[in-house]
Amino acid sequence: MRKLGLLVMVALLALGAAPKKKVATKAAAPAPVAPAEIAHPMALFLKQMSTDGTRQVTFRATAMGTRFFFEEPSGVTVYRYLGGRYVREEFLRGYRLATAVKKYSK
């Protein structure tokens, strides 16, 4: 009986000394960045880039003056605004977005 009492006492002390578990809180979901409307050619372009939804695509882009810069892992494509649309000017293999913009800011 004495052993059982001692065992219960040790168990209660161990439970009381155990650290409290943190309750997992649900992180706030990031706000969506998708635009309300997408032009049909852009939708087709994005579909093709993601191989019809089977591949996740990550890219960065910016614009400066009359140029639009599109960075992907292999380099940066530079587009120039001409006649109401952007047309490809050149592909800068191995460039990153910041260096491509810097090249054209001169």
C-alpha positions, 0 to 999 in steps of 0.5 A: 500500500505504501509503495502504491501511494509513493508511486501515485505521488511520484506520478502526480509530481511528474505530471505537474512538472511537465511543460505545458503543451503549446496550442497550435495556432492557425497562421493567417493565410497570405492575401491572394495576389491574382488580378481580377482579370487576365488577358487571354494571351497572358492566360495561355502564356501562364498555362504553357509555362506551368505545363498545363498545371503540372509544374509550379512556376516561380518568376519575377518581373518589373518594368522601367520606362518603356521596358518590361523585364521578366526573370526566370531561372535561366536569365532575363527576357527584356521587352520593349513597349512598341505599338501598344504592346510589349515585344521581345528585345533580347534575352540576357542569359545568366542575368538576374532582374536587378542587373538587367534593370541596371544595364538598361537604366543607363 
